[in-house]
Amino acid sequence: MEGSMSSSPNSRIALVTGGNKGIGLEVCKQLGSNGITVVLTARDQARGTSAIEELKCPGFSDVIFHQLDITDALSITRLANFLKNRFERLDILVNNAAIGGTERPTIFGSIPVNKKVQQFDGMDRTQRLEWLFKNCRETYQATKQCLETNYYGTKQVTEALLPLLQCSPDGRIVNVSSSVGLLWQFRNEELTQELNDIDHLTEKRLDELLDMFLKDFEAGRVQVRGWPTEFPAYKVAKAAMNAYSRILARRHPALCVNCADPGFTSTDMTLNTGVLTPEEGARNIVRVVLLPDGELTGAYFQEGQQASFL
Ligand SMILES: NC(=O)c1ccc[n+]([C@@H]2O[C@H](COP(=O)([O-])OP(=O)(O)OC[C@H]3O[C@@H](n4cnc5c(N)ncnc54)[C@H](OP(=O)(O)O)[C@@H]3O)[C@@H](O)[C@H]2O)c1
């Protein structure tokens, strides 16, 4: 279940979800090279252990692997028990794992997507996003899976690890968000206001809104109801995660709970259309994880700079 390198007794303990590739793997590397003990998690044992091999190099701090599928309650419980027995606390949780919420283009077949990268040379960010949208298919199944992973999975992991974060003198949660989850994406004033009214918004209401979105998607009412269009599931799930982060920050003032957008990054999720490297994207997350002022909470950071949720 888990593999480890030796761990120094006084270092901070960070856990990264979806740490086997892309931005998550780079976040693990950067936290590790800052002297932090990293628990790299992945849903697939083989992919996780091979990622760990990549991190076994001189000058690197401690990295430990543990399996975690963020949609699997048993897997989450096993991880929480492991952390409790091994460290009795958690200092940093980086909720990075997510999916795109669409079906991948069939044109790629089994060819690794990184072989295709030259075709985006000369395209600007908007053209790349348009290409991506044209080549992905929105289905009900992918939409449902996206909400279950990106919102409910992230929430389940967070709730299970909260008691351990509360045992830390400086507990921090960074939820990896996206600029496409900002509220300007919604074209329904009531919905926007409701999602931004953190004094009154509840987790129960968030569940109701997500149910409503799913029903609207199934009935073809996404546009008329004013939900975001083009990758709506991904956008709605990130907006819900942002709102949940703000609720959590209010509920637990002793913790720092923030959201961070890495920027448009070249990874499997974007079929390598992104303009930043995974290392650059990860730097935007790690900057928020390591904020010197550990008191800032309930905030959103776009590529390392504090910005509005709107
Ligand atoms: N790339 C961008 O431009 C961009 C922009 C804004 C925000 N983000 C956010 O950045 C984060 C990382 O994305 P990325 O671009 O690095 O994507 P990626 O390369 O596709 O990596 C996603 C990671 O999430 C894991 N994952 C998916 N479902 C999981 C589950 N049920 N349980 C555990 N792990 C699961 C994947 O594991 P497998 O390998 O097993 O599939 C993989 O490790 C995501 O939150 C994404 O929304 C990305």
The ligand as an SDF file (V2000), in Angstrom:
LIG
                    3D

 48 52  0  0  0  0  0  0  0  0999 V2000
   -3.8070   21.9530  -16.6710 N   0  0  0  0  0  0  0  0  0  0  0  0
   -4.4110   23.1360  -16.5560 C   0  0  0  0  0  0  0  0  0  0  0  0
   -4.3730   23.9990  -17.4560 O   0  0  0  0  0  0  0  0  0  0  0  0
   -5.1730   23.4610  -15.3090 C   0  0  0  0  0  0  0  0  0  0  0  0
   -5.7040   24.7540  -15.1850 C   0  0  0  0  0  0  0  0  0  0  0  0
   -6.4220   25.0830  -14.0360 C   0  0  0  0  0  0  0  0  0  0  0  0
   -6.5580   24.1300  -13.0330 C   0  0  0  0  0  0  0  0  0  0  0  0
   -6.0330   22.8880  -13.1960 N   0  0  0  0  0  0  0  0  0  0  0  0
   -6.2130   21.9350  -12.0990 C   0  0  0  0  0  0  0  0  0  0  0  0
   -4.9400   21.4180  -11.7330 O   0  0  0  0  0  0  0  0  0  0  0  0
   -5.1080   20.1200  -11.1400 C   0  0  0  0  0  0  0  0  0  0  0  0
   -4.1540   19.1330  -11.7910 C   0  0  0  0  0  0  0  0  0  0  0  0
   -4.5090   19.0150  -13.1620 O   0  0  0  0  0  0  0  0  0  0  0  0
   -3.4680   18.5540  -14.2800 P   0  0  0  0  0  0  0  0  0  0  0  0
   -3.5720   19.5310  -15.3610 O   0  0  0  0  0  0  0  0  0  0  0  0
   -2.1560   18.2340  -13.6920 O   0  0  0  0  0  0  0  0  0  0  0  0
   -4.2030   17.2090  -14.7920 O   0  0  0  0  0  0  0  0  0  0  0  0
   -3.6880   15.7310  -15.0460 P   0  0  0  0  0  0  0  0  0  0  0  0
   -2.3070   15.7190  -15.5790 O   0  0  0  0  0  0  0  0  0  0  0  0
   -4.7790   15.0890  -15.8260 O   0  0  0  0  0  0  0  0  0  0  0  0
   -3.6330   15.1190  -13.5670 O   0  0  0  0  0  0  0  0  0  0  0  0
   -4.7940   14.8720  -12.8250 C   0  0  0  0  0  0  0  0  0  0  0  0
   -4.4190   14.0000  -11.6410 C   0  0  0  0  0  0  0  0  0  0  0  0
   -5.6290   13.7410  -10.9090 O   0  0  0  0  0  0  0  0  0  0  0  0
   -5.7000   12.3340  -10.6990 C   0  0  0  0  0  0  0  0  0  0  0  0
   -7.0650   11.8580  -10.4570 N   0  0  0  0  0  0  0  0  0  0  0  0
   -8.1510   11.9400  -11.2660 C   0  0  0  0  0  0  0  0  0  0  0  0
   -9.1930   11.3400  -10.6800 N   0  0  0  0  0  0  0  0  0  0  0  0
   -8.7710   10.8850   -9.4810 C   0  0  0  0  0  0  0  0  0  0  0  0
   -9.3910   10.1880   -8.4160 C   0  0  0  0  0  0  0  0  0  0  0  0
  -10.6700    9.7790   -8.4760 N   0  0  0  0  0  0  0  0  0  0  0  0
   -8.6480    9.8980   -7.3190 N   0  0  0  0  0  0  0  0  0  0  0  0
   -7.3570   10.2750   -7.2390 C   0  0  0  0  0  0  0  0  0  0  0  0
   -6.7000   10.9120   -8.2320 N   0  0  0  0  0  0  0  0  0  0  0  0
   -7.4080   11.2050   -9.3370 C   0  0  0  0  0  0  0  0  0  0  0  0
   -5.0670   11.7300  -11.9280 C   0  0  0  0  0  0  0  0  0  0  0  0
   -4.7490   10.3660  -11.7090 O   0  0  0  0  0  0  0  0  0  0  0  0
   -4.6260    9.3020  -12.9180 P   0  0  0  0  0  0  0  0  0  0  0  0
   -3.2560    9.4680  -13.5020 O   0  0  0  0  0  0  0  0  0  0  0  0
   -4.8280    8.0030  -12.2450 O   0  0  0  0  0  0  0  0  0  0  0  0
   -5.7090    9.6300  -13.9150 O   0  0  0  0  0  0  0  0  0  0  0  0
   -3.8540   12.6370  -12.0430 C   0  0  0  0  0  0  0  0  0  0  0  0
   -2.8710   12.2560  -11.1270 O   0  0  0  0  0  0  0  0  0  0  0  0
   -6.5900   19.7900  -11.3290 C   0  0  0  0  0  0  0  0  0  0  0  0
   -7.2850   20.1270  -10.1460 O   0  0  0  0  0  0  0  0  0  0  0  0
   -7.0230   20.7170  -12.4490 C   0  0  0  0  0  0  0  0  0  0  0  0
   -8.4110   20.9750  -12.4150 O   0  0  0  0  0  0  0  0  0  0  0  0
   -5.3570   22.5240  -14.3040 C   0  0  0  0  0  0  0  0  0  0  0  0
  1  2  1  0
  2  3  2  0
  2  4  1  0
  4  5  1  0
  4 48  2  0
  5  6  2  0
  6  7  1  0
  7  8  2  0
  8  9  1  0
  8 48  1  0
  9 10  1  0
  9 46  1  0
 10 11  1  0
 11 12  1  0
 11 44  1  0
 12 13  1  0
 13 14  1  0
 14 15  2  0
 14 16  1  0
 14 17  1  0
 17 18  1  0
 18 19  2  0
 18 20  1  0
 18 21  1  0
 21 22  1  0
 22 23  1  0
 23 24  1  0
 23 42  1  0
 24 25  1  0
 25 26  1  0
 25 36  1  0
 26 27  1  0
 26 35  1  0
 27 28  2  0
 28 29  1  0
 29 30  1  0
 29 35  2  0
 30 31  1  0
 30 32  2  0
 32 33  1  0
 33 34  2  0
 34 35  1  0
 36 37  1  0
 36 42  1  0
 37 38  1  0
 38 39  2  0
 38 40  1  0
 38 41  1  0
 42 43  1  0
 44 45  1  0
 44 46  1  0
 46 47  1  0
M  CHG  2   8   1  16  -1
M  END
$$$$
